[in-house]
Amino acid sequence: MNIKHEFLIIGAVLISVITVLPAAIVVPFSNASTETVDMNETVEVDLETSDQPVVQVMRSATEKVEEVPLEEYVVSVVASEVPASFEMEAIKAQALAARTYVAQILKKGGAAKNYDVTDTVQHQVYKSLEELRKAWGVDYSWKINKITKAVKETKGQIITYSGDPITAQFFSTSNGYTENAEDYWQNEVPYLKMVNSPWDKKSPEYLEQQILPRSEVVQKLGLDSSVIEVTNTVRTESQRIKKMTINGKNFTGREIRETLGLRSNDFTIEAKGDHIIFTTRGYGHGVGMSQYGANGMAQQGKTYREIVKHYYQGVDISTIQDVVGSLSAMN
């Protein structure tokens, strides 16, 4: 073998090593789950959109309506609502919740005359695929592939109660229990009942201290004194604040949470100097499916069907075609 050939072989080996190394370096530091993901796979969100209704999404940034095929919309909502590092069965459960939520709105004819949903928490958070690509950078491939797989494997499935799409409420993290719908809102909903959710205690959002200036608390709650005196605390079945009296003024736990921007209405109050310390357990209103609870169930081997039927009591899993009839009639 002559020297020229040796250099050619060495050069080829070096090129191969340089080509392989980026994937070997990136993967261990990503947030991917233990599932194998091909980082070099071409990403195509191919969900056979021809037989799907179109969701008209009002984009808050542009104030223009974007028409998105249903399953592509579900991919984007799931990608915006839960970490792609969640277990696959938890992502599937979120896909059912997201699809059910919009199916109920589509069945009613949309949220407004010129659009079905917004892209904000008023309905469901939605980001386009291009926005997700910019947000995720080098992690885009494995994240969108994993979420698309979850959506494909649950295509068309929605959660129903007595034949109708449910109000598929969900939230981040419970305090160990979900909340009865009537204890947060006014109306009782038969499938939105308190259930145990012990997995949430491992959530990074489970426990938090929020420290607010005393003057801000007094002003926002309309108190007549800066000396905070709490009496008559009543808790719901799920141990969240149902009502309490502060300086002689009566509040519901929801009122205090929403007025002060607390993470949860399971909280304690401690006055310390010029500040008030609120220690909260859980994150969100607590009604429906806990996202971190769903992930905890999935980690223990539960399927998305088991997760859904735990958090939404007495429900069935149906197809959107069975519930709303012809898909094309929904447009």
N, C-alpha and C positions, 0 to 999 in steps of 0.2 A: 504494500500500500504506500503510495507516495505522499509527500507532505501536503500537497494540494488537496488530496482526497481526505486526509486527516482533518484539515481545517474545515472542510465542508461538513463532515460528520459532526464535529464539535459544535459548529454553528447551528446545525439542525437541532441538536440536543438542547442548546441554550434557548433557542426560540420556543421549543416545546415546554421547557421549564417556565419561561416567562409567561407563556400563554396560560398555563395551568395555575400558577401561583395566586393570581388575584382572587379566584374563587375559593381557594384553600385558605386565604387570609381573611376574606370577608365573612364567610359562613359562620365560623365559631363566635363572632362578635355580634351577629344579628340576633333579633328577638324571635327567630323562628322556633317552632316547636320541634320535637324530636322526629317529626315526619321528614322523609327525604324529599328535597325540592331541587329540581334541576334549574340552577341559576342561569343556564344558557338557553333554556327553552324559550321559544318565541311566544310572547304573551298575546293571546287573542281572546277577548271576552266574547266568545261565539256561543250564543244562547238560543239560536234558532228563533229569531224574533218575529218571523213572518206571521205566526199564529197568536201573537200576543196583543193585548190592548196597549195603547200608548198612554203614559202618564204625563200630564201637562204640569211641569214644575215651574213655579214662579221663582226666578233667581233674584235674591235680595240685592246682590251687588249691581246688577244691570237693570233690574225691574223689567226683564223680558221673560217670556215663557219659553221654556225648553221642552221639547217633546222627546220623551225617553221611553223605549220599550220596557214593559213591566219588569222582566227579569234582570235587565241591565240596571234599572232603577233600584231593584232589591240589592244587587251587588254593591252599588255605590252607597246605599243607606247602611248596609251591614258594615262596609269598610269604614264608614264615618262614625258608627256607633259603638263598635267593640274592637279590641286589639286583635290583629291577625294572629298573634301568638296564642290566643285562646285555643282550647281543644276543639277539634273538628265538630264534635256533636253539639257543643255549646254554640258554635257559629251557625250550625244548621237550625238550632232552636231560635236563634236571633233572626235567621232568614224567614222562618215561618211567622214570627211576630211582625216583622217588617212588611211582609207580603199581605198578611191579614189586615194590618192597619190600613194600608192603601186600598185593599179590596173593599173594605167597608166604605171608604170615602167614595170610591168609584161607583159602587152600587147606589149610593145616594145622589150621584150626579156631580160630584166634585165639591170642593170647599167654597168655590166662588164661580161666577159666571164665566170667567175667562181662564181659569186654571183649576187644577185638581188639588194640588198641595203647594206649600212653600218649601224652601230648602232649609228651614230653621227648626228649632225645637218646638215651634208652634205646632208643627206636624212631626216630621222626621228630618234629622240632619242629612243633607244630600250634598255630595261633592262629585263633580264630573270626573271621568277617568283621567283627564288631563290634569285636573287639580290634584288628584291623588298621586299621579306620577311625580308632580313637582314636590308634593309634601313628603313622599316616601323616598325619593331619590333611588339609591342603589338597591333598596329593599322592595321596590315596586314589584318586581317579577314574582318573587315567592309569595308576597302578600296577596296580590291580585289573583294569582293562580289558585291559592288555597281557598280564598273566599268564593271565587267563581265555581270551584269544585263543590263547595257546600251548597251553593244556590242551585247548581245543576242537579245535584242529587236529591233536592227537595222541590224540583220545579213544579209550579202550579199548586203546591200544597198550602192550605190555609187552616186556621183553627176556627172551629164553629161551635156554637151552642144552640141547640134546638133548630139546627139548620141554617143559622145566620152567622156571618163573620163576627167574631167577638171584638170588643174594644181591647186590643192587645197592648195593654199598658206594660211598660217595663222601666227599669231604673238601674242604677249602678250597683248599689250595695245595701243590704238590709242591716238591721241591728240584731239579726238572729231570727227574725220573724218578718213575714210580709204583713201588710196592713189590710184590714177590711176596707173595701171601697167606701162604705158609709161612714167610716171613722175619719176619712180624709176629705172626701166630697160629701154631698148630702144624700145621694141615692145609693141604695143597696144594689149590688150587682152579684148575681148568684155564683158566678165563676171567679170573682175577684175577692176571695176570702183569705183570711190569715192562714199561713202554713209555716212550718218550721223551715229555717234556712241556716243551719249551723255553719255551712261552708264559708259564709261571708266573713267570719272572724279572721280568715286568712287574707282578706282583701286589703290592699294598700290604702283603700279609702274607708276602712271600717271605723277608725277612731281619729278624731281631729279636734284641736282646740282653735277656736276663733276668738280673737281678742279685739274688742271694739271699745272706742272711747266712751266713757260714761255719758258724756254730753250728747253723743250721737244716739245712744240707746234711749235716753230720756226724750230727745227731740223726736225721733222716729216713732216711738210708742206713745207719744203725747202724755208723758207722765208729769205730775205736778210737783215732783221732788226728785232730787238727784240721789237721795237715800233709797237704795233699792231694797224693797221688802217683798218677798215672795210668799204667798199663802195659797191654801186651797188647791194644791196641785192634784189633778186627776189624770190618770194614764189610761190609754186604751188597752184592749186585750193584748196587743203586741208590744206593750210597754213604751209606746210613744206618748208624748204629751197630748192629752185630749183638751184640757183647759187648765188655766191657772190664773191667779190674781196677783198682779204686781202693783204695789202702792194703791191698793183699793180698786184698781181697774181690771175688769175681766177680759181675758184673751183666750182664743183657741191656740193650740200648739201650731196649727197651720198658719194662723195670722202672724205669730211671732217669727216663725221660720221665714215666711215670705217677706215680711216687712224688714227684717234684719239681714236677709240673705244667708241664713244658716244652711248647712248642708242637709240637715235632717231635723225632724220635729221630735226626735229622741235626744234631749239635751238636759244638762244641768247648768245652773247659773252661779257664778262666784264673783262677788265684787272685790276688787283689789286696787286700792288707790284710785287713780283717775280712769281705770279701765274696768270693763266687765268681761269675764272669761266664760265663754260658752263651750262646754265640752260635748261634742256630738258623737253619736254612734250611727253609722250608716251614711249613705249618700243618696238623696233622692226622696221622692214622695212615699216610696215603700209599697206601692200598689202594683200587683201583677208579678212579672218575672224579674228576679234579681239576676243581673248579668254575671256578676262574680259568683253568685250562688249556682247559676247554671254551669259555669266553668268548673266549679268544685264538684258538682254532680258528675260531669263528664270525666273528670280526673278519676273518679271512683268507678268508671265503667258504665255509667248510665247512658242510654241512647237519647237522641233529641226528642223522640216521642215520649219517653219517660220524663224527661225534663219538662216538656210542655204540659203534660198532664199532671205534673206535681204542682206547678205554679198557677195553672188555670184549672180550677176544679170542675169536674164533670163535663169536660169538653170532648169534642171529636176532631180528628184530622180528616179534612175533606179536600176535594179539588176545587179550584176556583171556577172551573167549568160547571161543576155540579151545582154550585151555589148561585152564580150570577148568569147562567145560561151561556149564550153565544158570546165569545170574547169580542168579536167584531161589533156586537150590539152595544158594547160599553163605550165605544169611541164616539 
